[in-house]
């Protein structure tokens, strides 16, 4: 929702996987929130710590709110949960509604939400990291094998 937990992790994980693959693919990867109350803030320190534990640096990211231009710029917009998906649908122009997906549905084919670890302990961040890593890996494979067509602009929203 505020772009300091799940989405920054997803952005960092996906970018890390793309960099590791060093393929021909070029992706514009970004994250944002449906709420703007954390705009300009760094990711939650627990998200930064769990990413660092896995060799990913997300400390330089800054939270931002979804902008109307995002619906034009990005080919795929992934929401972490049903609530955020509904908020995105409410603000998305109809001609771009096909770009909106639930992260779990898009990545793994299961209509499941990624839980928000904000109010829990550090173990919740590890659980979310594991879900996001598996989902990002699956989404990247899907994109590389042509199971999805896009120009390379992906965004995750919490």
CNS distance restraints for C-alpha pairs under 8 A (distance, minus, plus):
assign (resid   1 and name CA) (resid  33 and name CA) 4.76 0.50 0.50
assign (resid   1 and name CA) (resid  34 and name CA) 5.17 0.50 0.50
assign (resid   1 and name CA) (resid  35 and name CA) 5.43 0.50 0.50
assign (resid   1 and name CA) (resid  84 and name CA) 6.85 0.50 0.50
assign (resid   1 and name CA) (resid 157 and name CA) 7.35 0.50 0.50
assign (resid   1 and name CA) (resid 158 and name CA) 4.40 0.50 0.50
assign (resid   2 and name CA) (resid  32 and name CA) 7.57 0.50 0.50
assign (resid   2 and name CA) (resid  33 and name CA) 4.80 0.50 0.50
assign (resid   2 and name CA) (resid  34 and name CA) 6.60 0.50 0.50
assign (resid   2 and name CA) (resid  35 and name CA) 5.16 0.50 0.50
assign (resid   2 and name CA) (resid  36 and name CA) 6.12 0.50 0.50
assign (resid   2 and name CA) (resid  37 and name CA) 6.29 0.50 0.50
assign (resid   2 and name CA) (resid  38 and name CA) 5.50 0.50 0.50
assign (resid   2 and name CA) (resid  39 and name CA) 7.48 0.50 0.50
assign (resid   2 and name CA) (resid  63 and name CA) 7.12 0.50 0.50
assign (resid   2 and name CA) (resid  64 and name CA) 7.71 0.50 0.50
assign (resid   2 and name CA) (resid  65 and name CA) 7.44 0.50 0.50
assign (resid   2 and name CA) (resid 158 and name CA) 6.76 0.50 0.50
assign (resid   3 and name CA) (resid   7 and name CA) 5.78 0.50 0.50
assign (resid   3 and name CA) (resid   8 and name CA) 6.48 0.50 0.50
assign (resid   3 and name CA) (resid  31 and name CA) 6.98 0.50 0.50
assign (resid   3 and name CA) (resid  32 and name CA) 5.25 0.50 0.50
assign (resid   3 and name CA) (resid  33 and name CA) 4.48 0.50 0.50
assign (resid   3 and name CA) (resid  34 and name CA) 7.92 0.50 0.50
assign (resid   3 and name CA) (resid  35 and name CA) 7.92 0.50 0.50
assign (resid   3 and name CA) (resid  38 and name CA) 7.04 0.50 0.50
assign (resid   3 and name CA) (resid  39 and name CA) 7.84 0.50 0.50
assign (resid   3 and name CA) (resid  43 and name CA) 7.31 0.50 0.50
assign (resid   3 and name CA) (resid  63 and name CA) 5.10 0.50 0.50
assign (resid   3 and name CA) (resid  64 and name CA) 6.53 0.50 0.50
assign (resid   3 and name CA) (resid  65 and name CA) 7.47 0.50 0.50
assign (resid   3 and name CA) (resid 157 and name CA) 7.12 0.50 0.50
assign (resid   3 and name CA) (resid 158 and name CA) 5.93 0.50 0.50
assign (resid   4 and name CA) (resid   8 and name CA) 6.08 0.50 0.50
assign (resid   4 and name CA) (resid  38 and name CA) 7.26 0.50 0.50
assign (resid   4 and name CA) (resid  41 and name CA) 7.59 0.50 0.50
assign (resid   4 and name CA) (resid  42 and name CA) 6.76 0.50 0.50
assign (resid   4 and name CA) (resid  43 and name CA) 4.10 0.50 0.50
assign (resid   4 and name CA) (resid  44 and name CA) 5.24 0.50 0.50
assign (resid   4 and name CA) (resid  47 and name CA) 7.68 0.50 0.50
assign (resid   4 and name CA) (resid  63 and name CA) 6.07 0.50 0.50
assign (resid   5 and name CA) (resid   9 and name CA) 6.45 0.50 0.50
assign (resid   5 and name CA) (resid  43 and name CA) 6.11 0.50 0.50
assign (resid   5 and name CA) (resid  44 and name CA) 5.80 0.50 0.50
assign (resid   5 and name CA) (resid  47 and name CA) 5.65 0.50 0.50
assign (resid   5 and name CA) (resid 116 and name CA) 7.46 0.50 0.50
assign (resid   5 and name CA) (resid 117 and name CA) 7.19 0.50 0.50
assign (resid   5 and name CA) (resid 118 and name CA) 6.77 0.50 0.50
assign (resid   6 and name CA) (resid  10 and name CA) 6.19 0.50 0.50
assign (resid   6 and name CA) (resid  47 and name CA) 7.78 0.50 0.50
assign (resid   6 and name CA) (resid  80 and name CA) 7.35 0.50 0.50
assign (resid   6 and name CA) (resid 114 and name CA) 7.78 0.50 0.50
assign (resid   6 and name CA) (resid 116 and name CA) 6.84 0.50 0.50
assign (resid   6 and name CA) (resid 117 and name CA) 7.78 0.50 0.50
assign (resid   6 and name CA) (resid 128 and name CA) 7.20 0.50 0.50
assign (resid   6 and name CA) (resid 158 and name CA) 6.40 0.50 0.50
assign (resid   7 and name CA) (resid  11 and name CA) 5.98 0.50 0.50
assign (resid   7 and name CA) (resid  31 and name CA) 5.50 0.50 0.50
assign (resid   7 and name CA) (resid  32 and name CA) 6.83 0.50 0.50
assign (resid   7 and name CA) (resid  33 and name CA) 7.77 0.50 0.50
assign (resid   7 and name CA) (resid  80 and name CA) 7.58 0.50 0.50
assign (resid   7 and name CA) (resid 156 and name CA) 5.60 0.50 0.50
assign (resid   7 and name CA) (resid 157 and name CA) 5.73 0.50 0.50
assign (resid   7 and name CA) (resid 158 and name CA) 5.62 0.50 0.50
assign (resid   8 and name CA) (resid  12 and name CA) 6.05 0.50 0.50
assign (resid   8 and name CA) (resid  31 and name CA) 6.11 0.50 0.50
assign (resid   8 and name CA) (resid  43 and name CA) 6.56 0.50 0.50
assign (resid   8 and name CA) (resid  47 and name CA) 7.84 0.50 0.50
assign (resid   8 and name CA) (resid  58 and name CA) 6.83 0.50 0.50
assign (resid   8 and name CA) (resid  61 and name CA) 7.15 0.50 0.50
assign (resid   9 and name CA) (resid  13 and name CA) 5.97 0.50 0.50
assign (resid   9 and name CA) (resid  47 and name CA) 6.58 0.50 0.50
assign (resid   9 and name CA) (resid  48 and name CA) 7.94 0.50 0.50
assign (resid   9 and name CA) (resid  51 and name CA) 6.78 0.50 0.50
assign (resid   9 and name CA) (resid  58 and name CA) 7.18 0.50 0.50
assign (resid   9 and name CA) (resid 129 and name CA) 6.98 0.50 0.50
assign (resid   9 and name CA) (resid 132 and name CA) 7.48 0.50 0.50
assign (resid  10 and name CA) (resid  14 and name CA) 5.96 0.50 0.50
assign (resid  10 and name CA) (resid  31 and name CA) 7.93 0.50 0.50
assign (resid  10 and name CA) (resid 132 and name CA) 5.82 0.50 0.50
assign (resid  10 and name CA) (resid 133 and name CA) 7.46 0.50 0.50
assign (resid  10 and name CA) (resid 136 and name CA) 7.06 0.50 0.50
assign (resid  10 and name CA) (resid 156 and name CA) 6.98 0.50 0.50
assign (resid  11 and name CA) (resid  15 and name CA) 6.07 0.50 0.50
assign (resid  11 and name CA) (resid  29 and name CA) 6.29 0.50 0.50
assign (resid  11 and name CA) (resid  30 and name CA) 5.97 0.50 0.50
assign (resid  11 and name CA) (resid  31 and name CA) 6.02 0.50 0.50
assign (resid  11 and name CA) (resid 155 and name CA) 7.65 0.50 0.50
assign (resid  11 and name CA) (resid 156 and name CA) 6.93 0.50 0.50
assign (resid  12 and name CA) (resid  16 and name CA) 6.00 0.50 0.50
assign (resid  12 and name CA) (resid  51 and name CA) 7.71 0.50 0.50
assign (resid  12 and name CA) (resid  56 and name CA) 6.53 0.50 0.50
assign (resid  12 and name CA) (resid  57 and name CA) 7.07 0.50 0.50
assign (resid  12 and name CA) (resid  58 and name CA) 5.81 0.50 0.50
assign (resid  13 and name CA) (resid  17 and name CA) 6.17 0.50 0.50
assign (resid  13 and name CA) (resid  51 and name CA) 7.92 0.50 0.50
assign (resid  13 and name CA) (resid  56 and name CA) 7.04 0.50 0.50
assign (resid  13 and name CA) (resid 132 and name CA) 7.47 0.50 0.50
assign (resid  13 and name CA) (resid 133 and name CA) 6.25 0.50 0.50
assign (resid  13 and name CA) (resid 136 and name CA) 6.90 0.50 0.50
assign (resid  14 and name CA) (resid  18 and name CA) 6.16 0.50 0.50
assign (resid  14 and name CA) (resid  29 and name CA) 7.73 0.50 0.50
assign (resid  14 and name CA) (resid 133 and name CA) 7.78 0.50 0.50
assign (resid  14 and name CA) (resid 136 and name CA) 5.53 0.50 0.50
assign (resid  14 and name CA) (resid 137 and name CA) 7.40 0.50 0.50
assign (resid  14 and name CA) (resid 140 and name CA) 7.66 0.50 0.50
assign (resid  15 and name CA) (resid  19 and name CA) 6.06 0.50 0.50
assign (resid  15 and name CA) (resid  29 and name CA) 6.84 0.50 0.50
assign (resid  16 and name CA) (resid  20 and name CA) 6.02 0.50 0.50
assign (resid  16 and name CA) (resid  56 and name CA) 6.76 0.50 0.50
assign (resid  17 and name CA) (resid  21 and name CA) 6.20 0.50 0.50
assign (resid  17 and name CA) (resid 136 and name CA) 7.90 0.50 0.50
assign (resid  17 and name CA) (resid 137 and name CA) 7.10 0.50 0.50
assign (resid  17 and name CA) (resid 140 and name CA) 7.95 0.50 0.50
assign (resid  18 and name CA) (resid  22 and name CA) 6.37 0.50 0.50
assign (resid  18 and name CA) (resid  23 and name CA) 7.38 0.50 0.50
assign (resid  18 and name CA) (resid  25 and name CA) 7.95 0.50 0.50
assign (resid  18 and name CA) (resid 140 and name CA) 7.68 0.50 0.50
assign (resid  19 and name CA) (resid  23 and name CA) 7.94 0.50 0.50
assign (resid  25 and name CA) (resid 144 and name CA) 7.93 0.50 0.50
assign (resid  25 and name CA) (resid 152 and name CA) 7.47 0.50 0.50
assign (resid  26 and name CA) (resid 152 and name CA) 5.95 0.50 0.50
assign (resid  27 and name CA) (resid 151 and name CA) 7.83 0.50 0.50
assign (resid  27 and name CA) (resid 152 and name CA) 4.26 0.50 0.50
assign (resid  27 and name CA) (resid 153 and name CA) 5.42 0.50 0.50
assign (resid  27 and name CA) (resid 154 and name CA) 6.93 0.50 0.50
assign (resid  28 and name CA) (resid 152 and name CA) 6.03 0.50 0.50
assign (resid  28 and name CA) (resid 153 and name CA) 4.54 0.50 0.50
assign (resid  28 and name CA) (resid 154 and name CA) 6.06 0.50 0.50
assign (resid  28 and name CA) (resid 155 and name CA) 7.97 0.50 0.50
assign (resid  29 and name CA) (resid 153 and name CA) 6.26 0.50 0.50
assign (resid  29 and name CA) (resid 154 and name CA) 5.19 0.50 0.50
assign (resid  29 and name CA) (resid 155 and name CA) 5.68 0.50 0.50
assign (resid  30 and name CA) (resid 154 and name CA) 6.73 0.50 0.50
assign (resid  30 and name CA) (resid 155 and name CA) 4.83 0.50 0.50
assign (resid  30 and name CA) (resid 156 and name CA) 6.63 0.50 0.50
assign (resid  31 and name CA) (resid  63 and name CA) 7.80 0.50 0.50
assign (resid  31 and name CA) (resid  64 and name CA) 7.70 0.50 0.50
assign (resid  31 and name CA) (resid 155 and name CA) 5.25 0.50 0.50
assign (resid  31 and name CA) (resid 156 and name CA) 4.77 0.50 0.50
assign (resid  31 and name CA) (resid 157 and name CA) 5.65 0.50 0.50
assign (resid  32 and name CA) (resid  63 and name CA) 6.36 0.50 0.50
assign (resid  32 and name CA) (resid  64 and name CA) 5.10 0.50 0.50
assign (resid  32 and name CA) (resid  65 and name CA) 5.14 0.50 0.50
assign (resid  32 and name CA) (resid  66 and name CA) 5.37 0.50 0.50
assign (resid  32 and name CA) (resid 155 and name CA) 7.53 0.50 0.50
assign (resid  32 and name CA) (resid 156 and name CA) 6.55 0.50 0.50
assign (resid  32 and name CA) (resid 157 and name CA) 4.96 0.50 0.50
assign (resid  32 and name CA) (resid 158 and name CA) 6.79 0.50 0.50
assign (resid  33 and name CA) (resid  63 and name CA) 7.38 0.50 0.50
assign (resid  33 and name CA) (resid  64 and name CA) 6.20 0.50 0.50
assign (resid  33 and name CA) (resid  65 and name CA) 4.69 0.50 0.50
assign (resid  33 and name CA) (resid  66 and name CA) 5.73 0.50 0.50
assign (resid  33 and name CA) (resid 157 and name CA) 5.17 0.50 0.50
assign (resid  33 and name CA) (resid 158 and name CA) 5.04 0.50 0.50
assign (resid  34 and name CA) (resid  65 and name CA) 5.66 0.50 0.50
assign (resid  34 and name CA) (resid  66 and name CA) 5.76 0.50 0.50
assign (resid  34 and name CA) (resid  84 and name CA) 6.59 0.50 0.50
assign (resid  34 and name CA) (resid  87 and name CA) 6.94 0.50 0.50
assign (resid  34 and name CA) (resid  88 and name CA) 7.24 0.50 0.50
assign (resid  34 and name CA) (resid 157 and name CA) 6.94 0.50 0.50
assign (resid  34 and name CA) (resid 158 and name CA) 6.58 0.50 0.50
assign (resid  35 and name CA) (resid  65 and name CA) 5.80 0.50 0.50
assign (resid  35 and name CA) (resid  66 and name CA) 7.84 0.50 0.50
assign (resid  36 and name CA) (resid  64 and name CA) 6.39 0.50 0.50
assign (resid  36 and name CA) (resid  65 and name CA) 4.90 0.50 0.50
assign (resid  38 and name CA) (resid  63 and name CA) 6.03 0.50 0.50
assign (resid  38 and name CA) (resid  64 and name CA) 7.18 0.50 0.50
assign (resid  39 and name CA) (resid  62 and name CA) 7.08 0.50 0.50
assign (resid  39 and name CA) (resid  63 and name CA) 4.69 0.50 0.50
assign (resid  39 and name CA) (resid  64 and name CA) 4.48 0.50 0.50
assign (resid  39 and name CA) (resid  65 and name CA) 6.46 0.50 0.50
assign (resid  40 and name CA) (resid  62 and name CA) 5.08 0.50 0.50
assign (resid  40 and name CA) (resid  63 and name CA) 5.10 0.50 0.50
assign (resid  40 and name CA) (resid  64 and name CA) 6.24 0.50 0.50
assign (resid  41 and name CA) (resid  62 and name CA) 5.25 0.50 0.50
assign (resid  41 and name CA) (resid  63 and name CA) 5.35 0.50 0.50
assign (resid  42 and name CA) (resid  59 and name CA) 6.50 0.50 0.50
assign (resid  42 and name CA) (resid  60 and name CA) 6.91 0.50 0.50
assign (resid  42 and name CA) (resid  61 and name CA) 5.82 0.50 0.50
assign (resid  42 and name CA) (resid  62 and name CA) 4.78 0.50 0.50
assign (resid  42 and name CA) (resid  63 and name CA) 6.25 0.50 0.50
assign (resid  43 and name CA) (resid  47 and name CA) 6.40 0.50 0.50
assign (resid  43 and name CA) (resid  48 and name CA) 6.38 0.50 0.50
assign (resid  43 and name CA) (resid  58 and name CA) 7.35 0.50 0.50
assign (resid  43 and name CA) (resid  59 and name CA) 6.68 0.50 0.50
assign (resid  43 and name CA) (resid  61 and name CA) 6.69 0.50 0.50
assign (resid  43 and name CA) (resid  62 and name CA) 6.77 0.50 0.50
assign (resid  43 and name CA) (resid  63 and name CA) 6.91 0.50 0.50
assign (resid  44 and name CA) (resid  48 and name CA) 6.40 0.50 0.50
assign (resid  45 and name CA) (resid  49 and name CA) 6.04 0.50 0.50
assign (resid  46 and name CA) (resid  50 and name CA) 6.17 0.50 0.50
assign (resid  46 and name CA) (resid 122 and name CA) 6.47 0.50 0.50
assign (resid  46 and name CA) (resid 125 and name CA) 6.95 0.50 0.50
assign (resid  47 and name CA) (resid  51 and name CA) 6.12 0.50 0.50
assign (resid  47 and name CA) (resid 125 and name CA) 6.47 0.50 0.50
assign (resid  48 and name CA) (resid  52 and name CA) 6.07 0.50 0.50
assign (resid  48 and name CA) (resid  57 and name CA) 7.01 0.50 0.50
assign (resid  48 and name CA) (resid  58 and name CA) 5.84 0.50 0.50
assign (resid  48 and name CA) (resid  59 and name CA) 5.87 0.50 0.50
assign (resid  49 and name CA) (resid  53 and name CA) 6.11 0.50 0.50
assign (resid  50 and name CA) (resid  54 and name CA) 6.61 0.50 0.50
assign (resid  50 and name CA) (resid 125 and name CA) 6.74 0.50 0.50
assign (resid  50 and name CA) (resid 126 and name CA) 6.52 0.50 0.50
assign (resid  50 and name CA) (resid 129 and name CA) 7.41 0.50 0.50
assign (resid  51 and name CA) (resid  55 and name CA) 6.40 0.50 0.50
assign (resid  51 and name CA) (resid  56 and name CA) 4.93 0.50 0.50
assign (resid  51 and name CA) (resid  57 and name CA) 6.27 0.50 0.50
assign (resid  51 and name CA) (resid  58 and name CA) 6.87 0.50 0.50
assign (resid  51 and name CA) (resid 129 and name CA) 7.70 0.50 0.50
assign (resid  52 and name CA) (resid  56 and name CA) 4.93 0.50 0.50
assign (resid  52 and name CA) (resid  57 and name CA) 5.58 0.50 0.50
assign (resid  52 and name CA) (resid  58 and name CA) 7.77 0.50 0.50
assign (resid  66 and name CA) (resid  70 and name CA) 6.66 0.50 0.50
assign (resid  66 and name CA) (resid 157 and name CA) 7.69 0.50 0.50
assign (resid  67 and name CA) (resid  71 and name CA) 7.74 0.50 0.50
assign (resid  68 and name CA) (resid  72 and name CA) 7.58 0.50 0.50
assign (resid  68 and name CA) (resid  91 and name CA) 7.86 0.50 0.50
assign (resid  68 and name CA) (resid  92 and name CA) 7.56 0.50 0.50
assign (resid  69 and name CA) (resid  73 and name CA) 6.16 0.50 0.50
assign (resid  70 and name CA) (resid  74 and name CA) 5.76 0.50 0.50
assign (resid  71 and name CA) (resid  75 and name CA) 7.90 0.50 0.50
assign (resid  71 and name CA) (resid  77 and name CA) 7.93 0.50 0.50
assign (resid  71 and name CA) (resid  92 and name CA) 6.52 0.50 0.50
assign (resid  71 and name CA) (resid  93 and name CA) 7.49 0.50 0.50
assign (resid  71 and name CA) (resid  96 and name CA) 6.27 0.50 0.50
assign (resid  71 and name CA) (resid  99 and name CA) 7.78 0.50 0.50
assign (resid  72 and name CA) (resid  96 and name CA) 7.34 0.50 0.50
assign (resid  73 and name CA) (resid 153 and name CA) 7.07 0.50 0.50
assign (resid  74 and name CA) (resid  99 and name CA) 7.86 0.50 0.50
assign (resid  74 and name CA) (resid 153 and name CA) 4.68 0.50 0.50
assign (resid  74 and name CA) (resid 154 and name CA) 5.50 0.50 0.50
assign (resid  74 and name CA) (resid 155 and name CA) 6.56 0.50 0.50
assign (resid  75 and name CA) (resid  99 and name CA) 5.85 0.50 0.50
assign (resid  75 and name CA) (resid 150 and name CA) 5.80 0.50 0.50
assign (resid  75 and name CA) (resid 151 and name CA) 6.87 0.50 0.50
assign (resid  75 and name CA) (resid 152 and name CA) 7.11 0.50 0.50
assign (resid  75 and name CA) (resid 153 and name CA) 5.34 0.50 0.50
assign (resid  75 and name CA) (resid 154 and name CA) 5.99 0.50 0.50
assign (resid  76 and name CA) (resid  99 and name CA) 4.75 0.50 0.50
assign (resid  76 and name CA) (resid 100 and name CA) 6.31 0.50 0.50
assign (resid  76 and name CA) (resid 101 and name CA) 7.44 0.50 0.50
assign (resid  76 and name CA) (resid 150 and name CA) 7.70 0.50 0.50
assign (resid  76 and name CA) (resid 153 and name CA) 6.73 0.50 0.50
assign (resid  76 and name CA) (resid 154 and name CA) 4.94 0.50 0.50
assign (resid  76 and name CA) (resid 155 and name CA) 6.32 0.50 0.50
assign (resid  77 and name CA) (resid  99 and name CA) 5.72 0.50 0.50
assign (resid  77 and name CA) (resid 100 and name CA) 4.96 0.50 0.50
assign (resid  77 and name CA) (resid 101 and name CA) 6.25 0.50 0.50
assign (resid  77 and name CA) (resid 154 and name CA) 6.07 0.50 0.50
assign (resid  77 and name CA) (resid 155 and name CA) 4.86 0.50 0.50
assign (resid  77 and name CA) (resid 156 and name CA) 5.64 0.50 0.50
assign (resid  77 and name CA) (resid 157 and name CA) 7.01 0.50 0.50
assign (resid  78 and name CA) (resid  85 and name CA) 7.95 0.50 0.50
assign (resid  78 and name CA) (resid 100 and name CA) 6.03 0.50 0.50
assign (resid  78 and name CA) (resid 101 and name CA) 4.95 0.50 0.50
assign (resid  78 and name CA) (resid 102 and name CA) 5.45 0.50 0.50
assign (resid  78 and name CA) (resid 103 and name CA) 4.93 0.50 0.50
assign (resid  78 and name CA) (resid 106 and name CA) 7.73 0.50 0.50
assign (resid  78 and name CA) (resid 154 and name CA) 7.92 0.50 0.50
assign (resid  78 and name CA) (resid 155 and name CA) 6.23 0.50 0.50
assign (resid  78 and name CA) (resid 156 and name CA) 4.57 0.50 0.50
assign (resid  78 and name CA) (resid 157 and name CA) 5.87 0.50 0.50
assign (resid  79 and name CA) (resid  84 and name CA) 5.88 0.50 0.50
assign (resid  79 and name CA) (resid  85 and name CA) 5.23 0.50 0.50
assign (resid  79 and name CA) (resid  88 and name CA) 7.99 0.50 0.50
assign (resid  79 and name CA) (resid 100 and name CA) 7.41 0.50 0.50
assign (resid  79 and name CA) (resid 101 and name CA) 6.19 0.50 0.50
assign (resid  79 and name CA) (resid 102 and name CA) 4.87 0.50 0.50
assign (resid  79 and name CA) (resid 103 and name CA) 5.47 0.50 0.50
assign (resid  79 and name CA) (resid 156 and name CA) 5.95 0.50 0.50
assign (resid  79 and name CA) (resid 157 and name CA) 4.79 0.50 0.50
assign (resid  79 and name CA) (resid 158 and name CA) 5.71 0.50 0.50
assign (resid  80 and name CA) (resid  84 and name CA) 6.86 0.50 0.50
assign (resid  80 and name CA) (resid  85 and name CA) 7.52 0.50 0.50
assign (resid  80 and name CA) (resid 102 and name CA) 6.13 0.50 0.50
assign (resid  80 and name CA) (resid 103 and name CA) 5.43 0.50 0.50
assign (resid  80 and name CA) (resid 104 and name CA) 7.47 0.50 0.50
assign (resid  80 and name CA) (resid 113 and name CA) 5.76 0.50 0.50
assign (resid  80 and name CA) (resid 114 and name CA) 5.28 0.50 0.50
assign (resid  80 and name CA) (resid 115 and name CA) 7.73 0.50 0.50
assign (resid  80 and name CA) (resid 156 and name CA) 7.42 0.50 0.50
assign (resid  80 and name CA) (resid 157 and name CA) 6.33 0.50 0.50
assign (resid  80 and name CA) (resid 158 and name CA) 5.13 0.50 0.50
assign (resid  81 and name CA) (resid  85 and name CA) 6.25 0.50 0.50
assign (resid  81 and name CA) (resid 102 and name CA) 6.44 0.50 0.50
assign (resid  81 and name CA) (resid 103 and name CA) 7.56 0.50 0.50
assign (resid  81 and name CA) (resid 112 and name CA) 7.50 0.50 0.50
assign (resid  81 and name CA) (resid 113 and name CA) 4.40 0.50 0.50
assign (resid  81 and name CA) (resid 114 and name CA) 5.99 0.50 0.50
assign (resid  81 and name CA) (resid 115 and name CA) 7.42 0.50 0.50
assign (resid  81 and name CA) (resid 158 and name CA) 7.13 0.50 0.50
assign (resid  82 and name CA) (resid  86 and name CA) 6.15 0.50 0.50
assign (resid  82 and name CA) (resid 102 and name CA) 7.00 0.50 0.50
assign (resid  82 and name CA) (resid 113 and name CA) 6.68 0.50 0.50
assign (resid  83 and name CA) (resid  87 and name CA) 6.39 0.50 0.50
assign (resid  84 and name CA) (resid  88 and name CA) 6.13 0.50 0.50
assign (resid  84 and name CA) (resid 157 and name CA) 7.42 0.50 0.50
assign (resid  84 and name CA) (resid 158 and name CA) 6.18 0.50 0.50
assign (resid  85 and name CA) (resid  89 and name CA) 6.15 0.50 0.50
assign (resid  85 and name CA) (resid 100 and name CA) 7.34 0.50 0.50
assign (resid  85 and name CA) (resid 101 and name CA) 7.19 0.50 0.50
assign (resid  85 and name CA) (resid 102 and name CA) 6.54 0.50 0.50
assign (resid  86 and name CA) (resid  90 and name CA) 6.21 0.50 0.50
assign (resid  87 and name CA) (resid  91 and name CA) 6.58 0.50 0.50
assign (resid  88 and name CA) (resid  92 and name CA) 5.86 0.50 0.50
assign (resid  88 and name CA) (resid 100 and name CA) 7.56 0.50 0.50
assign (resid  89 and name CA) (resid  97 and name CA) 6.74 0.50 0.50
assign (resid  89 and name CA) (resid 100 and name CA) 7.38 0.50 0.50
assign (resid  92 and name CA) (resid  96 and name CA) 6.55 0.50 0.50
assign (resid  92 and name CA) (resid  97 and name CA) 6.20 0.50 0.50
assign (resid  93 and name CA) (resid  97 and name CA) 6.57 0.50 0.50
assign (resid  96 and name CA) (resid 100 and name CA) 7.74 0.50 0.50
assign (resid 101 and name CA) (resid 105 and name CA) 6.99 0.50 0.50
assign (resid 101 and name CA) (resid 106 and name CA) 6.12 0.50 0.50
assign (resid 102 and name CA) (resid 106 and name CA) 6.09 0.50 0.50
assign (resid 102 and name CA) (resid 111 and name CA) 7.14 0.50 0.50
assign (resid 102 and name CA) (resid 112 and name CA) 7.74 0.50 0.50
assign (resid 102 and name CA) (resid 113 and name CA) 7.31 0.50 0.50
assign (resid 103 and name CA) (resid 107 and name CA) 5.85 0.50 0.50
assign (resid 103 and name CA) (resid 112 and name CA) 7.99 0.50 0.50
assign (resid 103 and name CA) (resid 113 and name CA) 7.31 0.50 0.50
assign (resid 103 and name CA) (resid 114 and name CA) 7.69 0.50 0.50
assign (resid 103 and name CA) (resid 135 and name CA) 7.49 0.50 0.50
assign (resid 103 and name CA) (resid 156 and name CA) 7.81 0.50 0.50
assign (resid 104 and name CA) (resid 108 and name CA) 5.53 0.50 0.50
assign (resid 104 and name CA) (resid 109 and name CA) 6.52 0.50 0.50
assign (resid 104 and name CA) (resid 110 and name CA) 5.66 0.50 0.50
assign (resid 104 and name CA) (resid 111 and name CA) 5.74 0.50 0.50
assign (resid 104 and name CA) (resid 112 and name CA) 5.20 0.50 0.50
assign (resid 104 and name CA) (resid 113 and name CA) 6.13 0.50 0.50
assign (resid 104 and name CA) (resid 114 and name CA) 7.14 0.50 0.50
assign (resid 104 and name CA) (resid 135 and name CA) 6.75 0.50 0.50
assign (resid 105 and name CA) (resid 109 and name CA) 4.34 0.50 0.50
assign (resid 105 and name CA) (resid 110 and name CA) 4.65 0.50 0.50
assign (resid 105 and name CA) (resid 111 and name CA) 4.56 0.50 0.50
assign (resid 105 and name CA) (resid 112 and name CA) 6.57 0.50 0.50
assign (resid 106 and name CA) (resid 110 and name CA) 7.82 0.50 0.50
assign (resid 106 and name CA) (resid 139 and name CA) 7.10 0.50 0.50
assign (resid 107 and name CA) (resid 135 and name CA) 4.84 0.50 0.50
assign (resid 107 and name CA) (resid 136 and name CA) 6.69 0.50 0.50
assign (resid 107 and name CA) (resid 138 and name CA) 5.53 0.50 0.50
assign (resid 107 and name CA) (resid 139 and name CA) 4.71 0.50 0.50
assign (resid 107 and name CA) (resid 142 and name CA) 8.00 0.50 0.50
assign (resid 108 and name CA) (resid 135 and name CA) 6.12 0.50 0.50
assign (resid 108 and name CA) (resid 138 and name CA) 6.54 0.50 0.50
assign (resid 108 and name CA) (resid 139 and name CA) 7.62 0.50 0.50
assign (resid 114 and name CA) (resid 128 and name CA) 6.66 0.50 0.50
assign (resid 114 and name CA) (resid 131 and name CA) 7.19 0.50 0.50
assign (resid 114 and name CA) (resid 132 and name CA) 7.83 0.50 0.50
assign (resid 115 and name CA) (resid 128 and name CA) 6.85 0.50 0.50
assign (resid 116 and name CA) (resid 128 and name CA) 7.87 0.50 0.50
assign (resid 117 and name CA) (resid 121 and name CA) 7.25 0.50 0.50
assign (resid 117 and name CA) (resid 124 and name CA) 5.15 0.50 0.50
assign (resid 117 and name CA) (resid 125 and name CA) 5.68 0.50 0.50
assign (resid 117 and name CA) (resid 128 and name CA) 7.14 0.50 0.50
assign (resid 120 and name CA) (resid 124 and name CA) 6.10 0.50 0.50
assign (resid 121 and name CA) (resid 125 and name CA) 7.31 0.50 0.50
assign (resid 122 and name CA) (resid 126 and name CA) 6.73 0.50 0.50
assign (resid 123 and name CA) (resid 127 and name CA) 6.35 0.50 0.50
assign (resid 124 and name CA) (resid 128 and name CA) 6.16 0.50 0.50
assign (resid 125 and name CA) (resid 129 and name CA) 5.95 0.50 0.50
assign (resid 126 and name CA) (resid 130 and name CA) 6.17 0.50 0.50
assign (resid 127 and name CA) (resid 131 and name CA) 6.36 0.50 0.50
assign (resid 128 and name CA) (resid 132 and name CA) 6.04 0.50 0.50
assign (resid 129 and name CA) (resid 133 and name CA) 5.92 0.50 0.50
assign (resid 130 and name CA) (resid 134 and name CA) 6.23 0.50 0.50
assign (resid 131 and name CA) (resid 135 and name CA) 6.08 0.50 0.50
assign (resid 132 and name CA) (resid 136 and name CA) 5.80 0.50 0.50
assign (resid 133 and name CA) (resid 137 and name CA) 6.02 0.50 0.50
assign (resid 134 and name CA) (resid 138 and name CA) 6.16 0.50 0.50
assign (resid 135 and name CA) (resid 139 and name CA) 6.01 0.50 0.50
assign (resid 136 and name CA) (resid 140 and name CA) 6.01 0.50 0.50
assign (resid 137 and name CA) (resid 141 and name CA) 6.24 0.50 0.50
assign (resid 138 and name CA) (resid 142 and name CA) 6.14 0.50 0.50
assign (resid 139 and name CA) (resid 143 and name CA) 6.19 0.50 0.50
assign (resid 140 and name CA) (resid 144 and name CA) 6.06 0.50 0.50
assign (resid 141 and name CA) (resid 145 and name CA) 6.05 0.50 0.50
assign (resid 142 and name CA) (resid 146 and name CA) 6.35 0.50 0.50
assign (resid 142 and name CA) (resid 147 and name CA) 5.11 0.50 0.50
assign (resid 142 and name CA) (resid 148 and name CA) 6.26 0.50 0.50
assign (resid 143 and name CA) (resid 147 and name CA) 5.90 0.50 0.50
assign (resid 143 and name CA) (resid 148 and name CA) 5.19 0.50 0.50
assign (resid 143 and name CA) (resid 149 and name CA) 7.03 0.50 0.50
